[in-house]
Amino acid sequence: MEKPKVQAGEGEPYTQGNICSIKERIYRLQHLEQEIKRGWVDKEIIPYLERINFFTFLVTTQSCCGHDEDPQEGRKAHIDFRSLLSEAETIDKIIRPFVMKRNPPDVTIEIMVEPYGIRYIVWLMNDRWKEQLEDFINILKNVHNIYVDNN
């Protein structure tokens, strides 16, 4: 039986529940493609989003590479994502290893509990977001290898 749908935002189809569905992932990837064509996605971050979205166990929902010299006043660099893994797997296999790799910790992870489910926000430093996303992608490669090796 398919999970009931909740309409949020501009009629976007979300799966009710904390784990992102494949259908929602496809929708979000199509939406990202449209946003890129419209020029609404920071050009510098697009290659990173493509690499992150290669991994089928998550999908990005928002991103920004930071725009102002003062991140307190301006837009801070970040990526948001939904996960097809359980909350425990997402925290234990992605978030915790990523934060531990950044020593001293220079990233902040926010877990948003929203009406349709959980969204993870990775806040990055405006001057080091590329390096931080490379580390994030390496963690995703490790997770991918775990699941490929176990199947």
N, CA, C and O atoms as a GROMACS GRO file, in nm:
protein
  604
    1MET      N    1   0.084  -0.118   0.000
    1MET     CA    2   0.000   0.000   0.000
    1MET      C    3   0.088   0.124   0.000
    1MET      O    4   0.182   0.134   0.079
    2GLU      N    5   0.058   0.218  -0.088
    2GLU     CA    6   0.136   0.340  -0.098
    2GLU      C    7   0.104   0.434   0.018
    2GLU      O    8  -0.010   0.444   0.063
    3LYS      N    9   0.209   0.501   0.067
    3LYS     CA   10   0.190   0.596   0.177
    3LYS      C   11   0.104   0.713   0.130
    3LYS      O   12   0.113   0.753   0.014
    4PRO      N   13   0.021   0.770   0.218
    4PRO     CA   14  -0.060   0.885   0.180
    4PRO      C   15   0.029   1.006   0.149
    4PRO      O   16   0.137   1.020   0.206
    5LYS      N   17  -0.016   1.091   0.059
    5LYS     CA   18   0.059   1.208   0.017
    5LYS      C   19   0.010   1.332   0.090
    5LYS      O   20  -0.108   1.342   0.127
    6VAL      N   21   0.101   1.425   0.111
    6VAL     CA   22   0.069   1.552   0.174
    6VAL      C   23   0.107   1.660   0.075
    6VAL      O   24   0.216   1.655   0.017
    7GLN      N   25   0.022   1.756   0.055
    7GLN     CA   26   0.055   1.868  -0.033
    7GLN      C   27   0.122   1.976   0.050
    7GLN      O   28   0.066   2.024   0.148
    8ALA      N   29   0.242   2.014   0.011
    8ALA     CA   30   0.318   2.117   0.081
    8ALA      C   31   0.374   2.214  -0.020
    8ALA      O   32   0.406   2.175  -0.132
    9GLY      N   33   0.386   2.338   0.017
    9GLY     CA   34   0.443   2.438  -0.073
    9GLY      C   35   0.352   2.458  -0.193
    9GLY      O   36   0.232   2.479  -0.178
   10GLU      N   37   0.409   2.452  -0.312
   10GLU     CA   38   0.335   2.477  -0.435
   10GLU      C   39   0.282   2.348  -0.495
   10GLU      O   40   0.301   2.322  -0.614
   11GLY      N   41   0.216   2.268  -0.416
   11GLY     CA   42   0.159   2.144  -0.464
   11GLY      C   43   0.262   2.035  -0.489
   11GLY      O   44   0.238   1.943  -0.567
   12GLU      N   45   0.376   2.045  -0.424
   12GLU     CA   46   0.482   1.946  -0.442
   12GLU      C   47   0.442   1.816  -0.375
   12GLU      O   48   0.393   1.818  -0.261
   13PRO      N   49   0.460   1.703  -0.442
   13PRO     CA   50   0.422   1.574  -0.382
   13PRO      C   51   0.528   1.523  -0.286
   13PRO      O   52   0.638   1.487  -0.327
   14TYR      N   53   0.495   1.520  -0.162
   14TYR     CA   54   0.586   1.466  -0.061
   14TYR      C   55   0.530   1.336  -0.009
   14TYR      O   56   0.408   1.320   0.002
   15THR      N   57   0.617   1.245   0.024
   15THR     CA   58   0.575   1.123   0.090
   15THR      C   59   0.561   1.156   0.238
   15THR      O   60   0.652   1.212   0.298
   16GLN      N   61   0.449   1.121   0.295
   16GLN     CA   62   0.432   1.144   0.437
   16GLN      C   63   0.518   1.042   0.509
   16GLN      O   64   0.504   0.921   0.490
   17GLY      N   65   0.606   1.090   0.592
   17GLY     CA   66   0.698   1.002   0.662
   17GLY      C   67   0.839   1.055   0.651
   17GLY      O   68   0.868   1.141   0.567
   18ASN      N   69   0.926   1.005   0.733
   18ASN     CA   70   1.060   1.060   0.742
   18ASN      C   71   1.152   1.014   0.630
   18ASN      O   72   1.252   1.081   0.601
   19ILE      N   73   1.122   0.903   0.569
   19ILE     CA   74   1.208   0.850   0.464
   19ILE      C   75   1.154   0.895   0.329
   19ILE      O   76   1.036   0.877   0.299
   20CYS      N   77   1.240   0.953   0.248
   20CYS     CA   78   1.205   1.000   0.115
   20CYS      C   79   1.173   0.880   0.025
   20CYS      O   80   1.241   0.778   0.032
   21SER      N   81   1.071   0.892  -0.057
   21SER     CA   82   1.037   0.784  -0.150
   21SER      C   83   1.112   0.802  -0.282
   21SER      O   84   1.164   0.910  -0.310
   22ILE      N   85   1.116   0.697  -0.361
   22ILE     CA   86   1.178   0.706  -0.493
   22ILE      C   87   1.100   0.805  -0.579
   22ILE      O   88   1.160   0.881  -0.656
   23LYS      N   89   0.968   0.805  -0.568
   23LYS     CA   90   0.886   0.897  -0.646
   23LYS      C   91   0.919   1.042  -0.610
   23LYS      O   92   0.930   1.127  -0.698
   24GLU      N   93   0.934   1.070  -0.482
   24GLU     CA   94   0.970   1.206  -0.440
   24GLU      C   95   1.109   1.242  -0.492
   24GLU      O   96   1.132   1.355  -0.536
   25ARG      N   97   1.202   1.147  -0.487
   25ARG     CA   98   1.338   1.171  -0.536
   25ARG      C   99   1.335   1.210  -0.684
   25ARG      O  100   1.401   1.305  -0.725
   26ILE      N  101   1.260   1.136  -0.764
   26ILE     CA  102   1.248   1.166  -0.906
   26ILE      C  103   1.190   1.304  -0.927
   26ILE      O  104   1.239   1.382  -1.009
   27TYR      N  105   1.083   1.336  -0.852
   27TYR     CA  106   1.022   1.469  -0.861
   27TYR      C  107   1.125   1.578  -0.831
   27TYR      O  108   1.135   1.677  -0.904
   28ARG      N  109   1.200   1.560  -0.724
   28ARG     CA  110   1.296   1.662  -0.683
   28ARG      C  111   1.409   1.678  -0.786
   28ARG      O  112   1.456   1.790  -0.809
   29LEU      N  113   1.454   1.570  -0.846
   29LEU     CA  114   1.557   1.578  -0.949
   29LEU      C  115   1.505   1.652  -1.072
   29LEU      O  116   1.577   1.732  -1.132
   30GLN      N  117   1.380   1.626  -1.109
   30GLN     CA  118   1.319   1.699  -1.222
   30GLN      C  119   1.304   1.847  -1.188
   30GLN      O  120   1.327   1.934  -1.273
   31HIS      N  121   1.265   1.875  -1.064
   31HIS     CA  122   1.249   2.014  -1.020
   31HIS      C  123   1.385   2.086  -1.022
   31HIS      O  124   1.393   2.201  -1.065
   32LEU      N  125   1.490   2.019  -0.977
   32LEU     CA  126   1.624   2.077  -0.980
   32LEU      C  127   1.665   2.109  -1.123
   32LEU      O  128   1.722   2.215  -1.150
   33GLU      N  129   1.638   2.019  -1.214
   33GLU     CA  130   1.671   2.041  -1.355
   33GLU      C  131   1.601   2.167  -1.408
   33GLU      O  132   1.662   2.246  -1.480
   34GLN      N  133   1.474   2.185  -1.374
   34GLN     CA  134   1.400   2.304  -1.414
   34GLN      C  135   1.460   2.431  -1.353
   34GLN      O  136   1.474   2.533  -1.420
   35GLU      N  137   1.495   2.423  -1.225
   35GLU     CA  138   1.553   2.539  -1.156
   35GLU      C  139   1.687   2.578  -1.219
   35GLU      O  140   1.717   2.697  -1.232
   36ILE      N  141   1.766   2.479  -1.258
   36ILE     CA  142   1.894   2.507  -1.323
   36ILE      C  143   1.870   2.577  -1.457
   36ILE      O  144   1.937   2.675  -1.489
   37LYS      N  145   1.775   2.526  -1.536
   37LYS     CA  146   1.743   2.587  -1.665
   37LYS      C  147   1.697   2.732  -1.650
   37LYS      O  148   1.726   2.816  -1.735
   38ARG      N  149   1.626   2.761  -1.543
   38ARG     CA  150   1.577   2.898  -1.517
   38ARG      C  151   1.688   2.990  -1.466
   38ARG      O  152   1.670   3.112  -1.459
   39GLY      N  153   1.802   2.932  -1.429
   39GLY     CA  154   1.911   3.011  -1.375
   39GLY      C  155   1.894   3.045  -1.228
   39GLY      O  156   1.954   3.141  -1.179
   40TRP      N  157   1.814   2.967  -1.156
   40TRP     CA  158   1.785   2.995  -1.016
   40TRP      C  159   1.876   2.919  -0.920
   40TRP      O  160   1.863   2.933  -0.799
   41VAL      N  161   1.969   2.840  -0.974
   41VAL     CA  162   2.062   2.765  -0.890
   41VAL      C  163   2.201   2.824  -0.911
   41VAL      O  164   2.242   2.849  -1.024
   42ASP      N  165   2.274   2.847  -0.802
   42ASP     CA  166   2.410   2.900  -0.813
   42ASP      C  167   2.493   2.812  -0.905
   42ASP      O  168   2.506   2.692  -0.881
   43LYS      N  169   2.548   2.872  -1.009
   43LYS     CA  170   2.625   2.794  -1.108
   43LYS      C  171   2.742   2.720  -1.047
   43LYS      O  172   2.774   2.609  -1.089
   44GLU      N  173   2.806   2.780  -0.947
   44GLU     CA  174   2.924   2.719  -0.887
   44GLU      C  175   2.893   2.588  -0.815
   44GLU      O  176   2.979   2.501  -0.802
   45ILE      N  177   2.770   2.574  -0.768
   45ILE     CA  178   2.736   2.456  -0.686
   45ILE      C  179   2.675   2.342  -0.769
   45ILE      O  180   2.664   2.229  -0.720
   46ILE      N  181   2.637   2.371  -0.893
   46ILE     CA  182   2.570   2.270  -0.977
   46ILE      C  183   2.653   2.141  -0.990
   46ILE      O  184   2.597   2.033  -0.973
   47PRO      N  185   2.784   2.148  -1.021
   47PRO     CA  186   2.859   2.022  -1.032
   47PRO      C  187   2.859   1.940  -0.903
   47PRO      O  188   2.861   1.817  -0.908
   48TYR      N  189   2.856   2.006  -0.789
   48TYR     CA  190   2.851   1.935  -0.661
   48TYR      C  191   2.714   1.870  -0.641
   48TYR      O  192   2.705   1.757  -0.593
   49LEU      N  193   2.607   1.941  -0.678
   49LEU     CA  194   2.473   1.884  -0.667
   49LEU      C  195   2.460   1.760  -0.756
   49LEU      O  196   2.401   1.660  -0.716
   50GLU      N  197   2.516   1.768  -0.876
   50GLU     CA  198   2.510   1.653  -0.966
   50GLU      C  199   2.582   1.533  -0.905
   50GLU      O  200   2.534   1.420  -0.914
   51ARG      N  201   2.697   1.557  -0.845
   51ARG     CA  202   2.773   1.448  -0.784
   51ARG      C  203   2.700   1.391  -0.662
   51ARG      O  204   2.697   1.270  -0.642
   52ILE      N  205   2.641   1.478  -0.582
   52ILE     CA  206   2.567   1.433  -0.463
   52ILE      C  207   2.443   1.354  -0.505
   52ILE      O  208   2.415   1.248  -0.449
   53ASN      N  209   2.370   1.405  -0.603
   53ASN     CA  210   2.246   1.339  -0.645
   53ASN      C  211   2.270   1.212  -0.725
   53ASN      O  212   2.175   1.140  -0.755
   54PHE      N  213   2.394   1.183  -0.760
   54PHE     CA  214   2.429   1.056  -0.822
   54PHE      C  215   2.395   0.940  -0.728
   54PHE      O  216   2.355   0.832  -0.773
   55PHE      N  217   2.411   0.963  -0.599
   55PHE     CA  218   2.387   0.859  -0.499
   55PHE      C  219   2.237   0.844  -0.478
   55PHE      O  220   2.168   0.941  -0.443
   56THR      N  221   2.186   0.724  -0.499
   56THR     CA  222   2.041   0.703  -0.501
   56THR      C  223   1.975   0.699  -0.364
   56THR      O  224   1.854   0.683  -0.356
   57PHE      N  225   2.052   0.713  -0.257
   57PHE     CA  226   1.994   0.704  -0.123
   57PHE      C  227   1.965   0.841  -0.063
   57PHE      O  228   1.927   0.850   0.054
   58LEU      N  229   1.981   0.949  -0.142
   58LEU     CA  230   1.940   1.081  -0.096
   58LEU      C  231   1.912   1.170  -0.215
   58LEU      O  232   1.940   1.132  -0.329
   59VAL      N  233   1.856   1.287  -0.189
   59VAL     CA  234   1.832   1.385  -0.295
   59VAL      C  235   1.838   1.524  -0.233
   59VAL      O  236   1.785   1.548  -0.124
   60THR      N  237   1.904   1.615  -0.303
   60THR     CA  238   1.912   1.752  -0.251
   60THR      C  239   1.778   1.823  -0.271
   60THR      O  240   1.705   1.795  -0.366
   61THR      N  241   1.748   1.915  -0.179
   61THR     CA  242   1.623   1.990  -0.188
   61THR      C  243   1.646   2.140  -0.204
   61THR      O  244   1.564   2.209  -0.264
   62GLN      N  245   1.756   2.191  -0.152
   62GLN     CA  246   1.791   2.333  -0.163
   62GLN      C  247   1.943   2.343  -0.155
   62GLN      O  248   2.011   2.252  -0.108
   63SER      N  249   1.995   2.458  -0.203
   63SER     CA  250   2.139   2.478  -0.192
   63SER      C  251   2.172   2.626  -0.211
   63SER      O  252   2.093   2.702  -0.266
   64CYS      N  253   2.289   2.663  -0.164
   64CYS     CA  254   2.341   2.799  -0.182
   64CYS      C  255   2.491   2.793  -0.157
   64CYS      O  256   2.537   2.723  -0.066
   65CYS      N  257   2.568   2.866  -0.236
   65CYS     CA  258   2.713   2.865  -0.215
   65CYS      C  259   2.756   2.987  -0.134
   65CYS      O  260   2.876   3.014  -0.123
   66GLY      N  261   2.662   3.061  -0.077
   66GLY     CA  262   2.695   3.178   0.004
   66GLY      C  263   2.718   3.297  -0.088
   66GLY      O  264   2.780   3.283  -0.194
   67HIS      N  265   2.669   3.412  -0.050
   67HIS     CA  266   2.676   3.526  -0.141
   67HIS      C  267   2.738   3.651  -0.084
   67HIS      O  268   2.789   3.735  -0.159
   68ASP      N  269   2.736   3.665   0.044
   68ASP     CA  270   2.784   3.790   0.102
   68ASP      C  271   2.910   3.765   0.184
   68ASP      O  272   2.934   3.655   0.233
   69GLU      N  273   2.988   3.869   0.198
   69GLU     CA  274   3.111   3.858   0.276
   69GLU      C  275   3.082   3.826   0.422
   69GLU      O  276   3.160   3.755   0.486
   70ASP      N  277   2.973   3.876   0.475
   70ASP     CA  278   2.938   3.851   0.614
   70ASP      C  279   2.826   3.748   0.620
   70ASP      O  280   2.710   3.783   0.597
   71PRO      N  281   2.857   3.620   0.650
   71PRO     CA  282   2.753   3.517   0.650
   71PRO      C  283   2.646   3.540   0.756
   71PRO      O  284   2.538   3.482   0.746
   72GLN      N  285   2.676   3.622   0.856
   72GLN     CA  286   2.573   3.653   0.956
   72GLN      C  287   2.463   3.739   0.896
   72GLN      O  288   2.347   3.727   0.934
   73GLU      N  289   2.502   3.826   0.804
   73GLU     CA  290   2.406   3.916   0.742
   73GLU      C  291   2.353   3.862   0.609
   73GLU      O  292   2.239   3.888   0.572
   74GLY      N  293   2.438   3.787   0.539
   74GLY     CA  294   2.401   3.740   0.406
   74GLY      C  295   2.356   3.595   0.407
   74GLY      O  296   2.324   3.538   0.512
   75ARG      N  297   2.354   3.537   0.290
   75ARG     CA  298   2.312   3.399   0.275
   75ARG      C  299   2.432   3.308   0.299
   75ARG      O  300   2.537   3.324   0.237
   76LYS      N  301   2.414   3.214   0.388
   76LYS     CA  302   2.521   3.121   0.422
   76LYS      C  303   2.517   3.000   0.328
   76LYS      O  304   2.410   2.956   0.288
   77ALA      N  305   2.634   2.949   0.295
   77ALA     CA  306   2.643   2.832   0.209
   77ALA      C  307   2.578   2.711   0.278
   77ALA      O  308   2.597   2.690   0.398
   78HIS      N  309   2.502   2.632   0.200
   78HIS     CA  310   2.437   2.513   0.256
   78HIS      C  311   2.386   2.422   0.145
   78HIS      O  312   2.369   2.463   0.030
   79ILE      N  313   2.363   2.298   0.182
   79ILE     CA  314   2.283   2.207   0.100
   79ILE      C  315   2.181   2.144   0.194
   79ILE      O  316   2.210   2.116   0.310
   80ASP      N  317   2.063   2.123   0.142
   80ASP     CA  318   1.958   2.054   0.216
   80ASP      C  319   1.930   1.924   0.140
   80ASP      O  320   1.938   1.920   0.018
   81PHE      N  321   1.898   1.819   0.215
   81PHE     CA  322   1.866   1.695   0.147
   81PHE      C  323   1.762   1.615   0.223
   81PHE      O  324   1.742   1.634   0.343
   82ARG      N  325   1.698   1.525   0.150
   82ARG     CA  326   1.609   1.425   0.207
   82ARG      C  327   1.677   1.291   0.184
   82ARG      O  328   1.749   1.274   0.085
   83SER      N  329   1.655   1.197   0.272
   83SER     CA  330   1.723   1.069   0.266
   83SER      C  331   1.625   0.955   0.243
   83SER      O  332   1.514   0.956   0.295
   84LEU      N  333   1.669   0.857   0.166
   84LEU     CA  334   1.593   0.735   0.149
   84LEU      C  335   1.633   0.631   0.252
   84LEU      O  336   1.576   0.522   0.258
   85LEU      N  337   1.732   0.665   0.335
   85LEU     CA  338   1.774   0.579   0.446
   85LEU      C  339   1.692   0.615   0.570
   85LEU      O  340   1.631   0.722   0.576
   86SER      N  341   1.692   0.529   0.667
   86SER     CA  342   1.624   0.560   0.793
   86SER      C  343   1.697   0.676   0.861
   86SER      O  344   1.809   0.710   0.825
   87GLU      N  345   1.630   0.736   0.960
   87GLU     CA  346   1.693   0.845   1.034
   87GLU      C  347   1.824   0.798   1.098
   87GLU      O  348   1.925   0.868   1.091
   88ALA      N  349   1.821   0.680   1.160
   88ALA     CA  350   1.940   0.627   1.227
   88ALA      C  351   2.053   0.604   1.128
   88ALA      O  352   2.168   0.638   1.157
   89GLU      N  353   2.023   0.546   1.012
   89GLU     CA  354   2.127   0.523   0.910
   89GLU      C  355   2.182   0.656   0.857
   89GLU      O  356   2.303   0.669   0.837
   90THR      N  357   2.095   0.751   0.835
   90THR     CA  358   2.139   0.881   0.784
   90THR      C  359   2.233   0.948   0.883
   90THR      O  360   2.337   1.002   0.844
   91ILE      N  361   2.197   0.945   1.009
   91ILE     CA  362   2.282   1.006   1.112
   91ILE      C  363   2.411   0.927   1.129
   91ILE      O  364   2.519   0.986   1.130
   92ASP      N  365   2.402   0.796   1.143
   92ASP     CA  366   2.519   0.713   1.173
   92ASP      C  367   2.614   0.696   1.054
   92ASP      O  368   2.735   0.688   1.073
   93LYS      N  369   2.560   0.691   0.933
   93LYS     CA  370   2.644   0.662   0.817
   93LYS      C  371   2.684   0.787   0.738
   93LYS      O  372   2.786   0.785   0.668
   94ILE      N  373   2.608   0.895   0.748
   94ILE     CA  374   2.638   1.015   0.671
   94ILE      C  375   2.676   1.132   0.761
   94ILE      O  376   2.788   1.185   0.752
   95ILE      N  377   2.585   1.172   0.847
   95ILE     CA  378   2.604   1.296   0.923
   95ILE      C  379   2.719   1.285   1.023
   95ILE      O  380   2.810   1.369   1.022
   96ARG      N  381   2.716   1.185   1.108
   96ARG     CA  382   2.821   1.173   1.210
   96ARG      C  383   2.961   1.158   1.149
   96ARG      O  384   3.052   1.228   1.192
   97PRO      N  385   2.982   1.070   1.049
   97PRO     CA  386   3.116   1.062   0.989
   97PRO      C  387   3.160   1.193   0.924
   97PRO      O  388   3.278   1.228   0.927
   98PHE      N  389   3.066   1.265   0.864
   98PHE     CA  390   3.100   1.393   0.800
   98PHE      C  391   3.145   1.495   0.904
   98PHE      O  392   3.247   1.562   0.886
   99VAL      N  393   3.070   1.508   1.012
   99VAL     CA  394   3.105   1.603   1.117
   99VAL      C  395   3.239   1.564   1.180
   99VAL      O  396   3.322   1.650   1.209
  100MET      N  397   3.260   1.436   1.203
  100MET     CA  398   3.384   1.390   1.266
  100MET      C  399   3.505   1.412   1.174
  100MET      O  400   3.616   1.435   1.222
  101LYS      N  401   3.484   1.405   1.044
  101LYS     CA  402   3.594   1.427   0.949
  101LYS      C  403   3.640   1.572   0.953
  101LYS      O  404   3.758   1.600   0.932
  102ARG      N  405   3.550   1.663   0.978
  102ARG     CA  406   3.581   1.805   0.982
  102ARG      C  407   3.635   1.838   1.120
  102ARG      O  408   3.558   1.861   1.213
  103ASN      N  409   3.767   1.841   1.133
  103ASN     CA  410   3.828   1.861   1.264
  103ASN      C  411   3.920   1.982   1.259
  103ASN      O  412   4.020   1.979   1.186
  104PRO      N  413   3.893   2.089   1.333
  104PRO     CA  414   3.779   2.099   1.424
  104PRO      C  415   3.649   2.113   1.344
  104PRO      O  416   3.651   2.158   1.229
  105PRO      N  417   3.538   2.075   1.404
  105PRO     CA  418   3.411   2.084   1.333
  105PRO      C  419   3.384   2.226   1.282
  105PRO      O  420   3.378   2.321   1.360
  106ASP      N  421   3.368   2.237   1.152
  106ASP     CA  422   3.340   2.368   1.093
  106ASP      C  423   3.213   2.364   1.008
  106ASP      O  424   3.191   2.449   0.922
  107VAL      N  425   3.131   2.264   1.034
  107VAL     CA  426   3.000   2.253   0.970
  107VAL      C  427   2.895   2.238   1.079
  107VAL      O  428   2.924   2.194   1.190
  108THR      N  429   2.774   2.277   1.045
  108THR     CA  430   2.662   2.259   1.137
  108THR      C  431   2.557   2.180   1.062
  108THR      O  432   2.527   2.209   0.946
  109ILE      N  433   2.502   2.080   1.128
  109ILE     CA  434   2.396   2.000   1.068
  109ILE      C  435   2.267   2.030   1.144
  109ILE      O  436   2.262   2.025   1.266
  110GLU      N  437   2.165   2.062   1.068
  110GLU     CA  438   2.034   2.090   1.127
  110GLU      C  439   1.938   1.983   1.076
  110GLU      O  440   1.934   1.954   0.956
  111ILE      N  441   1.861   1.926   1.166
  111ILE     CA  442   1.760   1.828   1.127
  111ILE      C  443   1.625   1.894   1.146
  111ILE      O  444   1.583   1.924   1.257
  112MET      N  445   1.557   1.916   1.034
  112MET     CA  446   1.427   1.983   1.035
  112MET      C  447   1.316   1.878   1.032
  112MET      O  448   1.306   1.799   0.939
  113VAL      N  449   1.233   1.880   1.134
  113VAL     CA  450   1.116   1.792   1.136
  113VAL      C  451   1.000   1.876   1.086
  113VAL      O  452   0.952   1.967   1.154
  114GLU      N  453   0.955   1.844   0.966
  114GLU     CA  454   0.850   1.921   0.900
  114GLU      C  455   0.725   1.835   0.884
  114GLU      O  456   0.732   1.714   0.905
  115PRO      N  457   0.613   1.895   0.849
  115PRO     CA  458   0.489   1.816   0.841
  115PRO      C  459   0.500   1.694   0.751
  115PRO      O  460   0.436   1.592   0.779
  116TYR      N  461   0.578   1.701   0.643
  116TYR     CA  462   0.588   1.589   0.551
  116TYR      C  463   0.703   1.494   0.581
  116TYR      O  464   0.711   1.387   0.522
  117GLY      N  465   0.793   1.531   0.672
  117GLY     CA  466   0.904   1.442   0.704
  117GLY      C  467   1.027   1.518   0.747
  117GLY      O  468   1.020   1.635   0.786
  118ILE      N  469   1.140   1.451   0.740
  118ILE     CA  470   1.265   1.509   0.787
  118ILE      C  471   1.348   1.560   0.670
  118ILE      O  472   1.360   1.495   0.567
  119ARG      N  473   1.403   1.679   0.690
  119ARG     CA  474   1.497   1.739   0.595
  119ARG      C  475   1.625   1.770   0.672
  119ARG      O  476   1.620   1.823   0.783
  120TYR      N  477   1.738   1.737   0.613
  120TYR     CA  478   1.868   1.759   0.674
  120TYR      C  479   1.932   1.881   0.607
  120TYR      O  480   1.934   1.891   0.484
  121ILE      N  481   1.984   1.973   0.687
  121ILE     CA  482   2.050   2.092   0.634
  121ILE      C  483   2.196   2.089   0.678
  121ILE      O  484   2.226   2.077   0.796
  122VAL      N  485   2.284   2.099   0.580
  122VAL     CA  486   2.428   2.101   0.606
  122VAL      C  487   2.475   2.245   0.584
  122VAL      O  488   2.486   2.290   0.470
  123TRP      N  489   2.502   2.315   0.694
  123TRP     CA  490   2.549   2.454   0.687
  123TRP      C  491   2.700   2.452   0.671
  123TRP      O  492   2.772   2.388   0.747
  124LEU      N  493   2.748   2.524   0.571
  124LEU     CA  494   2.889   2.524   0.534
  124LEU      C  495   2.949   2.662   0.555
  124LEU      O  496   2.876   2.761   0.568
  125MET      N  497   3.080   2.668   0.558
  125MET     CA  498   3.150   2.797   0.569
  125MET      C  499   3.158   2.857   0.429
  125MET      O  500   3.197   2.789   0.334
  126ASN      N  501   3.122   2.985   0.417
  126ASN     CA  502   3.122   3.049   0.285
  126ASN      C  503   3.258   3.042   0.216
  126ASN      O  504   3.264   3.035   0.093
  127ASP      N  505   3.366   3.045   0.292
  127ASP     CA  506   3.499   3.047   0.231
  127ASP      C  507   3.557   2.907   0.209
  127ASP      O  508   3.662   2.893   0.147
  128ARG      N  509   3.489   2.802   0.260
  128ARG     CA  510   3.542   2.666   0.246
  128ARG      C  511   3.438   2.566   0.199
  128ARG      O  512   3.458   2.445   0.216
  129TRP      N  513   3.329   2.609   0.143
  129TRP     CA  514   3.220   2.518   0.110
  129TRP      C  515   3.260   2.411   0.009
  129TRP      O  516   3.210   2.299   0.016
  130LYS      N  517   3.349   2.444  -0.085
  130LYS     CA  518   3.390   2.344  -0.185
  130LYS      C  519   3.465   2.229  -0.119
  130LYS      O  520   3.437   2.112  -0.145
  131GLU      N  521   3.559   2.263  -0.034
  131GLU     CA  522   3.636   2.162   0.040
  131GLU      C  523   3.542   2.078   0.126
  131GLU      O  524   3.555   1.955   0.132
  132GLN      N  525   3.448   2.143   0.192
  132GLN     CA  526   3.354   2.072   0.278
  132GLN      C  527   3.265   1.978   0.197
  132GLN      O  528   3.238   1.866   0.240
  133LEU      N  529   3.219   2.023   0.081
  133LEU     CA  530   3.135   1.936  -0.001
  133LEU      C  531   3.214   1.819  -0.058
  133LEU      O  532   3.159   1.710  -0.077
  134GLU      N  533   3.342   1.838  -0.087
  134GLU     CA  534   3.426   1.725  -0.130
  134GLU      C  535   3.430   1.619  -0.021
  134GLU      O  536   3.419   1.499  -0.050
  135ASP      N  537   3.445   1.661   0.103
  135ASP     CA  538   3.443   1.566   0.215
  135ASP      C  539   3.307   1.496   0.225
  135ASP      O  540   3.300   1.376   0.249
  136PHE      N  541   3.200   1.573   0.208
  136PHE     CA  542   3.065   1.517   0.214
  136PHE      C  543   3.047   1.412   0.106
  136PHE      O  544   2.993   1.304   0.132
  137ILE      N  545   3.092   1.441  -0.014
  137ILE     CA  546   3.081   1.347  -0.126
  137ILE      C  547   3.163   1.221  -0.099
  137ILE      O  548   3.119   1.111  -0.133
  138ASN      N  549   3.279   1.236  -0.038
  138ASN     CA  550   3.360   1.118  -0.004
  138ASN      C  551   3.288   1.028   0.098
  138ASN      O  552   3.297   0.906   0.090
  139ILE      N  553   3.219   1.090   0.191
  139ILE     CA  554   3.138   1.012   0.287
  139ILE      C  555   3.028   0.938   0.212
  139ILE      O  556   3.002   0.820   0.240
  140LEU      N  557   2.963   1.005   0.118
  140LEU     CA  558   2.858   0.940   0.039
  140LEU      C  559   2.913   0.823  -0.041
  140LEU      O  560   2.846   0.720  -0.056
  141LYS      N  561   3.034   0.836  -0.094
  141LYS     CA  562   3.098   0.725  -0.166
  141LYS      C  563   3.116   0.605  -0.074
  141LYS      O  564   3.091   0.491  -0.113
  142ASN      N  565   3.159   0.631   0.048
  142ASN     CA  566   3.176   0.522   0.146
  142ASN      C  567   3.044   0.452   0.173
  142ASN      O  568   3.039   0.329   0.178
  143VAL      N  569   2.937   0.529   0.191
  143VAL     CA  570   2.805   0.471   0.217
  143VAL      C  571   2.761   0.390   0.096
  143VAL      O  572   2.711   0.278   0.110
  144HIS      N  573   2.780   0.445  -0.022
  144HIS     CA  574   2.744   0.375  -0.146
  144HIS      C  575   2.817   0.240  -0.154
  144HIS      O  576   2.757   0.138  -0.186
  145ASN      N  577   2.946   0.240  -0.123
  145ASN     CA  578   3.026   0.117  -0.128
  145ASN      C  579   2.976   0.014  -0.028
  145ASN      O  580   2.978  -0.106  -0.058
  146ILE      N  581   2.932   0.057   0.089
  146ILE     CA  582   2.878  -0.035   0.189
  146ILE      C  583   2.755  -0.108   0.132
  146ILE      O  584   2.742  -0.229   0.145
  147TYR      N  585   2.665  -0.030   0.070
  147TYR     CA  586   2.542  -0.091   0.018
  147TYR      C  587   2.567  -0.174  -0.106
  147TYR      O  588   2.500  -0.275  -0.126
  148VAL      N  589   2.661  -0.135  -0.190
  148VAL     CA  590   2.694  -0.212  -0.309
  148VAL      C  591   2.760  -0.344  -0.268
  148VAL      O  592   2.728  -0.449  -0.323
  149ASP      N  593   2.851  -0.338  -0.172
  149ASP     CA  594   2.920  -0.458  -0.126
  149ASP      C  595   2.826  -0.556  -0.057
  149ASP      O  596   2.851  -0.677  -0.058
  150ASN      N  597   2.719  -0.506   0.004
  150ASN     CA  598   2.626  -0.593   0.077
  150ASN      C  599   2.514  -0.646  -0.010
  150ASN      O  600   2.432  -0.724   0.037
  151ASN      N  601   2.509  -0.608  -0.135
  151ASN     CA  602   2.402  -0.656  -0.226
  151ASN      C  603   2.456  -0.744  -0.334
  151ASN      O  604   2.380  -0.792  -0.418
   0.00000   0.00000   0.00000
